[in-house]
């Protein structure tokens, strides 16, 4: 698989980031979550390793966000 697009949204109640993808072939999909973006990235990569055979894993992962994220500068 050349690429995959995993939608990311922020849960209004908990603030947790949720990433999800539905397999277009009807073979399930992926859903994972984390409190922070680095954790979400790690969870997405792990979910891809579990869902896809090594030779079928996507080479690129696109993460469109449902809403813009705000990064606080210190």
PyMOL Python script that loads the backbone (N, CA, C, O; Angstrom):
from pymol import cmd

cmd.read_pdbstr("""\
ATOM      1  N   UNK A   1       0.849  -1.177   0.000  1.00  0.00           N
ATOM      2  CA  UNK A   1       0.000   0.000   0.000  1.00  0.00           C
ATOM      3  C   UNK A   1       0.888   1.231   0.000  1.00  0.00           C
ATOM      4  O   UNK A   1       1.817   1.344   0.800  1.00  0.00           O
ATOM      5  N   UNK A   2       0.597   2.132  -0.889  1.00  0.00           N
ATOM      6  CA  UNK A   2       1.415   3.339  -1.017  1.00  0.00           C
ATOM      7  C   UNK A   2       1.193   4.318   0.140  1.00  0.00           C
ATOM      8  O   UNK A   2       2.153   4.800   0.742  1.00  0.00           O
ATOM      9  N   UNK A   3      -0.082   4.611   0.450  1.00  0.00           N
ATOM     10  CA  UNK A   3      -0.356   5.574   1.516  1.00  0.00           C
ATOM     11  C   UNK A   3      -1.687   5.256   2.196  1.00  0.00           C
ATOM     12  O   UNK A   3      -2.510   4.497   1.683  1.00  0.00           O
ATOM     13  N   UNK A   4      -1.866   5.857   3.356  1.00  0.00           N
ATOM     14  CA  UNK A   4      -3.091   5.705   4.130  1.00  0.00           C
ATOM     15  C   UNK A   4      -3.404   7.054   4.763  1.00  0.00           C
ATOM     16  O   UNK A   4      -2.494   7.794   5.137  1.00  0.00           O
ATOM     17  N   UNK A   5      -4.687   7.375   4.883  1.00  0.00           N
ATOM     18  CA  UNK A   5      -5.111   8.613   5.532  1.00  0.00           C
ATOM     19  C   UNK A   5      -5.892   8.248   6.782  1.00  0.00           C
ATOM     20  O   UNK A   5      -6.933   7.595   6.708  1.00  0.00           O
ATOM     21  N   UNK A   6      -5.387   8.671   7.922  1.00  0.00           N
ATOM     22  CA  UNK A   6      -6.002   8.378   9.212  1.00  0.00           C
ATOM     23  C   UNK A   6      -6.516   9.684   9.803  1.00  0.00           C
ATOM     24  O   UNK A   6      -5.736  10.594  10.082  1.00  0.00           O
ATOM     25  N   UNK A   7      -7.829   9.774   9.992  1.00  0.00           N
ATOM     26  CA  UNK A   7      -8.454  10.995  10.521  1.00  0.00           C
ATOM     27  C   UNK A   7      -8.180  11.126  12.016  1.00  0.00           C
ATOM     28  O   UNK A   7      -8.241  10.147  12.760  1.00  0.00           O
ATOM     29  N   UNK A   8      -7.878  12.343  12.440  1.00  0.00           N
ATOM     30  CA  UNK A   8      -7.595  12.609  13.851  1.00  0.00           C
ATOM     31  C   UNK A   8      -8.569  13.664  14.362  1.00  0.00           C
ATOM     32  O   UNK A   8      -8.776  14.698  13.728  1.00  0.00           O
ATOM     33  N   UNK A   9      -9.160  13.383  15.517  1.00  0.00           N
ATOM     34  CA  UNK A   9     -10.031  14.375  16.149  1.00  0.00           C
ATOM     35  C   UNK A   9      -9.739  14.415  17.637  1.00  0.00           C
ATOM     36  O   UNK A   9      -9.130  13.501  18.192  1.00  0.00           O
ATOM     37  N   UNK A  10     -10.182  15.483  18.271  1.00  0.00           N
ATOM     38  CA  UNK A  10      -9.986  15.686  19.693  1.00  0.00           C
ATOM     39  C   UNK A  10     -11.318  15.453  20.391  1.00  0.00           C
ATOM     40  O   UNK A  10     -12.304  16.113  20.063  1.00  0.00           O
ATOM     41  N   UNK A  11     -11.368  14.532  21.344  1.00  0.00           N
ATOM     42  CA  UNK A  11     -12.595  14.260  22.095  1.00  0.00           C
ATOM     43  C   UNK A  11     -12.925  15.474  22.954  1.00  0.00           C
ATOM     44  O   UNK A  11     -12.104  15.902  23.765  1.00  0.00           O
ATOM     45  N   UNK A  12     -14.112  16.025  22.782  1.00  0.00           N
ATOM     46  CA  UNK A  12     -14.508  17.231  23.519  1.00  0.00           C
ATOM     47  C   UNK A  12     -14.608  16.982  25.020  1.00  0.00           C
ATOM     48  O   UNK A  12     -14.308  17.873  25.815  1.00  0.00           O
ATOM     49  N   UNK A  13     -15.026  15.787  25.415  1.00  0.00           N
ATOM     50  CA  UNK A  13     -15.218  15.496  26.832  1.00  0.00           C
ATOM     51  C   UNK A  13     -13.899  15.240  27.568  1.00  0.00           C
ATOM     52  O   UNK A  13     -13.730  15.681  28.705  1.00  0.00           O
ATOM     53  N   UNK A  14     -12.972  14.535  26.930  1.00  0.00           N
ATOM     54  CA  UNK A  14     -11.753  14.119  27.625  1.00  0.00           C
ATOM     55  C   UNK A  14     -10.492  14.844  27.160  1.00  0.00           C
ATOM     56  O   UNK A  14      -9.491  14.859  27.876  1.00  0.00           O
ATOM     57  N   UNK A  15     -10.529  15.442  25.976  1.00  0.00           N
ATOM     58  CA  UNK A  15      -9.343  16.081  25.421  1.00  0.00           C
ATOM     59  C   UNK A  15      -8.384  15.101  24.766  1.00  0.00           C
ATOM     60  O   UNK A  15      -7.328  15.504  24.278  1.00  0.00           O
ATOM     61  N   UNK A  16      -8.734  13.818  24.746  1.00  0.00           N
ATOM     62  CA  UNK A  16      -7.864  12.794  24.170  1.00  0.00           C
ATOM     63  C   UNK A  16      -7.913  12.877  22.647  1.00  0.00           C
ATOM     64  O   UNK A  16      -8.968  13.135  22.068  1.00  0.00           O
ATOM     65  N   UNK A  17      -6.771  12.657  22.005  1.00  0.00           N
ATOM     66  CA  UNK A  17      -6.698  12.597  20.553  1.00  0.00           C
ATOM     67  C   UNK A  17      -7.095  11.201  20.092  1.00  0.00           C
ATOM     68  O   UNK A  17      -6.613  10.205  20.630  1.00  0.00           O
ATOM     69  N   UNK A  18      -7.976  11.131  19.093  1.00  0.00           N
ATOM     70  CA  UNK A  18      -8.462   9.857  18.578  1.00  0.00           C
ATOM     71  C   UNK A  18      -8.146   9.784  17.091  1.00  0.00           C
ATOM     72  O   UNK A  18      -8.485  10.696  16.336  1.00  0.00           O
ATOM     73  N   UNK A  19      -7.502   8.709  16.672  1.00  0.00           N
ATOM     74  CA  UNK A  19      -7.163   8.499  15.260  1.00  0.00           C
ATOM     75  C   UNK A  19      -7.931   7.280  14.762  1.00  0.00           C
ATOM     76  O   UNK A  19      -7.969   6.246  15.429  1.00  0.00           O
ATOM     77  N   UNK A  20      -8.550   7.410  13.568  1.00  0.00           N
ATOM     78  CA  UNK A  20      -9.304   6.269  13.044  1.00  0.00           C
ATOM     79  C   UNK A  20      -9.215   6.189  11.527  1.00  0.00           C
ATOM     80  O   UNK A  20      -9.054   7.192  10.832  1.00  0.00           O
ATOM     81  N   UNK A  21      -9.328   4.957  11.043  1.00  0.00           N
ATOM     82  CA  UNK A  21      -9.293   4.648   9.609  1.00  0.00           C
ATOM     83  C   UNK A  21     -10.162   3.430   9.369  1.00  0.00           C
ATOM     84  O   UNK A  21     -10.048   2.431  10.079  1.00  0.00           O
ATOM     85  N   UNK A  22     -11.030   3.510   8.371  1.00  0.00           N
ATOM     86  CA  UNK A  22     -11.853   2.373   7.973  1.00  0.00           C
ATOM     87  C   UNK A  22     -11.262   1.762   6.718  1.00  0.00           C
ATOM     88  O   UNK A  22     -11.034   2.456   5.727  1.00  0.00           O
ATOM     89  N   UNK A  23     -11.017   0.468   6.762  1.00  0.00           N
ATOM     90  CA  UNK A  23     -10.464  -0.237   5.607  1.00  0.00           C
ATOM     91  C   UNK A  23     -11.456  -0.166   4.449  1.00  0.00           C
ATOM     92  O   UNK A  23     -12.599  -0.598   4.604  1.00  0.00           O
ATOM     93  N   UNK A  24     -11.055   0.366   3.292  1.00  0.00           N
ATOM     94  CA  UNK A  24     -11.978   0.479   2.164  1.00  0.00           C
ATOM     95  C   UNK A  24     -12.425  -0.867   1.614  1.00  0.00           C
ATOM     96  O   UNK A  24     -13.406  -0.932   0.874  1.00  0.00           O
ATOM     97  N   UNK A  25     -11.731  -1.936   1.958  1.00  0.00           N
ATOM     98  CA  UNK A  25     -12.111  -3.279   1.509  1.00  0.00           C
ATOM     99  C   UNK A  25     -13.052  -3.967   2.495  1.00  0.00           C
ATOM    100  O   UNK A  25     -13.368  -5.146   2.333  1.00  0.00           O
ATOM    101  N   UNK A  26     -13.499  -3.237   3.510  1.00  0.00           N
ATOM    102  CA  UNK A  26     -14.402  -3.810   4.491  1.00  0.00           C
ATOM    103  C   UNK A  26     -13.748  -4.792   5.449  1.00  0.00           C
ATOM    104  O   UNK A  26     -14.421  -5.648   6.022  1.00  0.00           O
ATOM    105  N   UNK A  27     -12.444  -4.671   5.624  1.00  0.00           N
ATOM    106  CA  UNK A  27     -11.704  -5.594   6.494  1.00  0.00           C
ATOM    107  C   UNK A  27     -11.404  -4.971   7.852  1.00  0.00           C
ATOM    108  O   UNK A  27     -10.311  -5.148   8.389  1.00  0.00           O
ATOM    109  N   UNK A  28     -12.360  -4.252   8.402  1.00  0.00           N
ATOM    110  CA  UNK A  28     -12.166  -3.623   9.703  1.00  0.00           C
ATOM    111  C   UNK A  28     -11.563  -2.241   9.560  1.00  0.00           C
ATOM    112  O   UNK A  28     -11.987  -1.459   8.708  1.00  0.00           O
ATOM    113  N   UNK A  29     -10.601  -1.941  10.367  1.00  0.00           N
ATOM    114  CA  UNK A  29      -9.965  -0.641  10.342  1.00  0.00           C
ATOM    115  C   UNK A  29      -9.080  -0.470  11.560  1.00  0.00           C
ATOM    116  O   UNK A  29      -8.731  -1.436  12.239  1.00  0.00           O
ATOM    117  N   UNK A  30      -8.723   0.786  11.825  1.00  0.00           N
ATOM    118  CA  UNK A  30      -7.851   1.114  12.947  1.00  0.00           C
ATOM    119  C   UNK A  30      -8.492   2.212  13.778  1.00  0.00           C
ATOM    120  O   UNK A  30      -9.088   3.140  13.230  1.00  0.00           O
ATOM    121  N   UNK A  31      -8.377   2.114  15.072  1.00  0.00           N
ATOM    122  CA  UNK A  31      -8.739   3.196  15.977  1.00  0.00           C
ATOM    123  C   UNK A  31      -7.765   3.131  17.140  1.00  0.00           C
ATOM    124  O   UNK A  31      -7.535   2.070  17.720  1.00  0.00           O
ATOM    125  N   UNK A  32      -7.199   4.278  17.470  1.00  0.00           N
ATOM    126  CA  UNK A  32      -6.288   4.349  18.608  1.00  0.00           C
ATOM    127  C   UNK A  32      -6.386   5.737  19.211  1.00  0.00           C
ATOM    128  O   UNK A  32      -6.947   6.644  18.595  1.00  0.00           O
ATOM    129  N   UNK A  33      -5.853   5.911  20.391  1.00  0.00           N
ATOM    130  CA  UNK A  33      -5.949   7.207  21.057  1.00  0.00           C
ATOM    131  C   UNK A  33      -4.744   7.444  21.946  1.00  0.00           C
ATOM    132  O   UNK A  33      -4.001   6.523  22.283  1.00  0.00           O
ATOM    133  N   UNK A  34      -4.570   8.715  22.319  1.00  0.00           N
ATOM    134  CA  UNK A  34      -3.491   9.097  23.232  1.00  0.00           C
ATOM    135  C   UNK A  34      -3.774  10.492  23.767  1.00  0.00           C
ATOM    136  O   UNK A  34      -4.568  11.242  23.200  1.00  0.00           O
ATOM    137  N   UNK A  35      -3.118  10.824  24.858  1.00  0.00           N
ATOM    138  CA  UNK A  35      -3.287  12.153  25.451  1.00  0.00           C
ATOM    139  C   UNK A  35      -2.486  13.223  24.716  1.00  0.00           C
ATOM    140  O   UNK A  35      -2.838  14.402  24.755  1.00  0.00           O
ATOM    141  N   UNK A  36      -1.393  12.807  24.038  1.00  0.00           N
ATOM    142  CA  UNK A  36      -0.500  13.758  23.382  1.00  0.00           C
ATOM    143  C   UNK A  36      -0.134  13.258  21.989  1.00  0.00           C
ATOM    144  O   UNK A  36      -0.225  12.063  21.706  1.00  0.00           O
ATOM    145  N   UNK A  37       0.276  14.170  21.133  1.00  0.00           N
ATOM    146  CA  UNK A  37       0.601  13.838  19.755  1.00  0.00           C
ATOM    147  C   UNK A  37       1.732  12.810  19.629  1.00  0.00           C
ATOM    148  O   UNK A  37       1.602  11.894  18.817  1.00  0.00           O
ATOM    149  N   UNK A  38       2.827  12.907  20.380  1.00  0.00           N
ATOM    150  CA  UNK A  38       3.871  11.876  20.250  1.00  0.00           C
ATOM    151  C   UNK A  38       3.355  10.476  20.598  1.00  0.00           C
ATOM    152  O   UNK A  38       3.725   9.500  19.945  1.00  0.00           O
ATOM    153  N   UNK A  39       2.518  10.376  21.608  1.00  0.00           N
ATOM    154  CA  UNK A  39       1.943   9.091  21.972  1.00  0.00           C
ATOM    155  C   UNK A  39       1.003   8.570  20.907  1.00  0.00           C
ATOM    156  O   UNK A  39       0.961   7.369  20.644  1.00  0.00           O
ATOM    157  N   UNK A  40       0.241   9.474  20.285  1.00  0.00           N
ATOM    158  CA  UNK A  40      -0.661   9.075  19.213  1.00  0.00           C
ATOM    159  C   UNK A  40       0.124   8.538  18.030  1.00  0.00           C
ATOM    160  O   UNK A  40      -0.263   7.540  17.422  1.00  0.00           O
ATOM    161  N   UNK A  41       1.221   9.196  17.706  1.00  0.00           N
ATOM    162  CA  UNK A  41       2.070   8.734  16.599  1.00  0.00           C
ATOM    163  C   UNK A  41       2.560   7.309  16.859  1.00  0.00           C
ATOM    164  O   UNK A  41       2.499   6.456  15.972  1.00  0.00           O
ATOM    165  N   UNK A  42       3.043   7.055  18.065  1.00  0.00           N
ATOM    166  CA  UNK A  42       3.537   5.722  18.410  1.00  0.00           C
ATOM    167  C   UNK A  42       2.411   4.695  18.342  1.00  0.00           C
ATOM    168  O   UNK A  42       2.614   3.582  17.855  1.00  0.00           O
ATOM    169  N   UNK A  43       1.228   5.061  18.827  1.00  0.00           N
ATOM    170  CA  UNK A  43       0.095   4.134  18.812  1.00  0.00           C
ATOM    171  C   UNK A  43      -0.373   3.838  17.387  1.00  0.00           C
ATOM    172  O   UNK A  43      -0.759   2.709  17.085  1.00  0.00           O
ATOM    173  N   UNK A  44      -0.340   4.840  16.514  1.00  0.00           N
ATOM    174  CA  UNK A  44      -0.723   4.639  15.112  1.00  0.00           C
ATOM    175  C   UNK A  44       0.243   3.673  14.440  1.00  0.00           C
ATOM    176  O   UNK A  44      -0.187   2.750  13.748  1.00  0.00           O
ATOM    177  N   UNK A  45       1.532   3.874  14.634  1.00  0.00           N
ATOM    178  CA  UNK A  45       2.530   2.990  14.026  1.00  0.00           C
ATOM    179  C   UNK A  45       2.371   1.556  14.523  1.00  0.00           C
ATOM    180  O   UNK A  45       2.509   0.610  13.747  1.00  0.00           O
ATOM    181  N   UNK A  46       2.082   1.394  15.807  1.00  0.00           N
ATOM    182  CA  UNK A  46       1.870   0.057  16.357  1.00  0.00           C
ATOM    183  C   UNK A  46       0.604  -0.579  15.764  1.00  0.00           C
ATOM    184  O   UNK A  46       0.611  -1.760  15.417  1.00  0.00           O
ATOM    185  N   UNK A  47      -0.474   0.196  15.647  1.00  0.00           N
ATOM    186  CA  UNK A  47      -1.724  -0.331  15.080  1.00  0.00           C
ATOM    187  C   UNK A  47      -1.530  -0.753  13.624  1.00  0.00           C
ATOM    188  O   UNK A  47      -2.097  -1.756  13.190  1.00  0.00           O
ATOM    189  N   UNK A  48      -0.737  -0.001  12.873  1.00  0.00           N
ATOM    190  CA  UNK A  48      -0.465  -0.353  11.475  1.00  0.00           C
ATOM    191  C   UNK A  48       0.318  -1.661  11.401  1.00  0.00           C
ATOM    192  O   UNK A  48       0.040  -2.503  10.547  1.00  0.00           O
ATOM    193  N   UNK A  49       1.289  -1.834  12.287  1.00  0.00           N
ATOM    194  CA  UNK A  49       2.070  -3.079  12.309  1.00  0.00           C
ATOM    195  C   UNK A  49       1.178  -4.287  12.593  1.00  0.00           C
ATOM    196  O   UNK A  49       1.391  -5.365  12.038  1.00  0.00           O
ATOM    197  N   UNK A  50       0.184  -4.104  13.454  1.00  0.00           N
ATOM    198  CA  UNK A  50      -0.709  -5.201  13.813  1.00  0.00           C
ATOM    199  C   UNK A  50      -1.707  -5.488  12.688  1.00  0.00           C
ATOM    200  O   UNK A  50      -1.996  -6.648  12.397  1.00  0.00           O
ATOM    201  N   UNK A  51      -2.229  -4.442  12.062  1.00  0.00           N
ATOM    202  CA  UNK A  51      -3.290  -4.603  11.061  1.00  0.00           C
ATOM    203  C   UNK A  51      -2.786  -5.131   9.718  1.00  0.00           C
ATOM    204  O   UNK A  51      -3.442  -5.962   9.089  1.00  0.00           O
ATOM    205  N   UNK A  52      -1.631  -4.653   9.283  1.00  0.00           N
ATOM    206  CA  UNK A  52      -1.120  -4.995   7.956  1.00  0.00           C
ATOM    207  C   UNK A  52       0.017  -6.010   8.025  1.00  0.00           C
ATOM    208  O   UNK A  52       0.817  -5.996   8.960  1.00  0.00           O
ATOM    209  N   UNK A  53       0.080  -6.882   7.035  1.00  0.00           N
ATOM    210  CA  UNK A  53       1.256  -7.723   6.864  1.00  0.00           C
ATOM    211  C   UNK A  53       2.429  -6.808   6.514  1.00  0.00           C
ATOM    212  O   UNK A  53       2.219  -5.743   5.933  1.00  0.00           O
ATOM    213  N   UNK A  54       3.665  -7.202   6.856  1.00  0.00           N
ATOM    214  CA  UNK A  54       4.816  -6.327   6.611  1.00  0.00           C
ATOM    215  C   UNK A  54       4.918  -5.810   5.168  1.00  0.00           C
ATOM    216  O   UNK A  54       5.226  -4.637   4.959  1.00  0.00           O
ATOM    217  N   UNK A  55       4.668  -6.654   4.189  1.00  0.00           N
ATOM    218  CA  UNK A  55       4.788  -6.216   2.802  1.00  0.00           C
ATOM    219  C   UNK A  55       3.629  -5.319   2.347  1.00  0.00           C
ATOM    220  O   UNK A  55       3.706  -4.708   1.280  1.00  0.00           O
ATOM    221  N   UNK A  56       2.566  -5.236   3.140  1.00  0.00           N
ATOM    222  CA  UNK A  56       1.405  -4.411   2.781  1.00  0.00           C
ATOM    223  C   UNK A  56       1.336  -3.099   3.550  1.00  0.00           C
ATOM    224  O   UNK A  56       0.444  -2.288   3.298  1.00  0.00           O
ATOM    225  N   UNK A  57       2.255  -2.872   4.479  1.00  0.00           N
ATOM    226  CA  UNK A  57       2.197  -1.661   5.292  1.00  0.00           C
ATOM    227  C   UNK A  57       2.374  -0.412   4.426  1.00  0.00           C
ATOM    228  O   UNK A  57       3.206  -0.392   3.519  1.00  0.00           O
ATOM    229  N   UNK A  58       1.588   0.626   4.711  1.00  0.00           N
ATOM    230  CA  UNK A  58       1.692   1.863   3.913  1.00  0.00           C
ATOM    231  C   UNK A  58       3.055   2.523   4.082  1.00  0.00           C
ATOM    232  O   UNK A  58       3.664   2.478   5.151  1.00  0.00           O
ATOM    233  N   UNK A  59       3.512   3.136   2.996  1.00  0.00           N
ATOM    234  CA  UNK A  59       4.798   3.840   3.020  1.00  0.00           C
ATOM    235  C   UNK A  59       4.654   5.253   3.576  1.00  0.00           C
ATOM    236  O   UNK A  59       5.595   5.799   4.152  1.00  0.00           O
ATOM    237  N   UNK A  60       3.461   5.847   3.399  1.00  0.00           N
ATOM    238  CA  UNK A  60       3.188   7.197   3.912  1.00  0.00           C
ATOM    239  C   UNK A  60       1.878   7.167   4.690  1.00  0.00           C
ATOM    240  O   UNK A  60       0.936   6.465   4.323  1.00  0.00           O
ATOM    241  N   UNK A  61       1.836   7.945   5.776  1.00  0.00           N
ATOM    242  CA  UNK A  61       0.641   8.049   6.601  1.00  0.00           C
ATOM    243  C   UNK A  61       0.264   9.525   6.701  1.00  0.00           C
ATOM    244  O   UNK A  61       1.031  10.339   7.214  1.00  0.00           O
ATOM    245  N   UNK A  62      -0.915   9.854   6.209  1.00  0.00           N
ATOM    246  CA  UNK A  62      -1.419  11.221   6.284  1.00  0.00           C
ATOM    247  C   UNK A  62      -2.356  11.332   7.477  1.00  0.00           C
ATOM    248  O   UNK A  62      -3.174  10.443   7.711  1.00  0.00           O
ATOM    249  N   UNK A  63      -2.240  12.424   8.233  1.00  0.00           N
ATOM    250  CA  UNK A  63      -3.060  12.632   9.432  1.00  0.00           C
ATOM    251  C   UNK A  63      -3.806  13.963   9.348  1.00  0.00           C
ATOM    252  O   UNK A  63      -3.373  14.939   9.961  1.00  0.00           O
ATOM    253  N   UNK A  64      -4.908  14.029   8.612  1.00  0.00           N
ATOM    254  CA  UNK A  64      -5.686  15.268   8.617  1.00  0.00           C
ATOM    255  C   UNK A  64      -6.422  15.405   9.955  1.00  0.00           C
ATOM    256  O   UNK A  64      -7.019  14.448  10.448  1.00  0.00           O
ATOM    257  N   UNK A  65      -6.371  16.590  10.522  1.00  0.00           N
ATOM    258  CA  UNK A  65      -7.017  16.858  11.797  1.00  0.00           C
ATOM    259  C   UNK A  65      -8.387  17.470  11.555  1.00  0.00           C
ATOM    260  O   UNK A  65      -8.549  18.350  10.709  1.00  0.00           O
ATOM    261  N   UNK A  66      -9.379  16.989  12.318  1.00  0.00           N
ATOM    262  CA  UNK A  66     -10.736  17.515  12.213  1.00  0.00           C
ATOM    263  C   UNK A  66     -10.760  18.993  12.583  1.00  0.00           C
ATOM    264  O   UNK A  66     -11.545  19.764  12.032  1.00  0.00           O
ATOM    265  N   UNK A  67      -9.905  19.383  13.510  1.00  0.00           N
ATOM    266  CA  UNK A  67      -9.791  20.778  13.920  1.00  0.00           C
ATOM    267  C   UNK A  67      -8.315  21.082  14.130  1.00  0.00           C
ATOM    268  O   UNK A  67      -7.511  20.177  14.349  1.00  0.00           O
ATOM    269  N   UNK A  68      -7.971  22.340  14.062  1.00  0.00           N
ATOM    270  CA  UNK A  68      -6.583  22.732  14.274  1.00  0.00           C
ATOM    271  C   UNK A  68      -6.177  22.505  15.724  1.00  0.00           C
ATOM    272  O   UNK A  68      -6.968  22.722  16.643  1.00  0.00           O
ATOM    273  N   UNK A  69      -4.948  22.071  15.917  1.00  0.00           N
ATOM    274  CA  UNK A  69      -4.409  21.902  17.265  1.00  0.00           C
ATOM    275  C   UNK A  69      -3.729  23.191  17.692  1.00  0.00           C
ATOM    276  O   UNK A  69      -3.130  23.889  16.873  1.00  0.00           O
ATOM    277  N   UNK A  70      -3.822  23.497  18.951  1.00  0.00           N
ATOM    278  CA  UNK A  70      -3.182  24.686  19.502  1.00  0.00           C
ATOM    279  C   UNK A  70      -1.987  24.246  20.324  1.00  0.00           C
ATOM    280  O   UNK A  70      -2.138  23.497  21.289  1.00  0.00           O
ATOM    281  N   UNK A  71      -0.804  24.703  19.952  1.00  0.00           N
ATOM    282  CA  UNK A  71       0.404  24.409  20.702  1.00  0.00           C
ATOM    283  C   UNK A  71       0.736  25.621  21.561  1.00  0.00           C
ATOM    284  O   UNK A  71       0.836  26.737  21.052  1.00  0.00           O
ATOM    285  N   UNK A  72       0.903  25.410  22.833  1.00  0.00           N
ATOM    286  CA  UNK A  72       1.214  26.511  23.753  1.00  0.00           C
ATOM    287  C   UNK A  72       2.727  26.669  23.827  1.00  0.00           C
ATOM    288  O   UNK A  72       3.444  25.711  24.112  1.00  0.00           O
ATOM    289  N   UNK A  73       3.202  27.866  23.572  1.00  0.00           N
ATOM    290  CA  UNK A  73       4.638  28.151  23.681  1.00  0.00           C
ATOM    291  C   UNK A  73       4.938  28.588  25.116  1.00  0.00           C
ATOM    292  O   UNK A  73       4.184  29.343  25.730  1.00  0.00           O
ATOM    293  N   UNK A  74       6.069  28.087  25.630  1.00  0.00           N
ATOM    294  CA  UNK A  74       6.416  28.460  27.000  1.00  0.00           C
ATOM    295  C   UNK A  74       7.489  29.503  27.010  1.00  0.00           C
ATOM    296  O   UNK A  74       7.913  29.942  28.078  1.00  0.00           O
TER     297      UNK A  74
END
""", "prot")
cmd.dss("prot")
cmd.show_as("cartoon", "prot")
cmd.util.cbc("prot")
cmd.orient("prot")
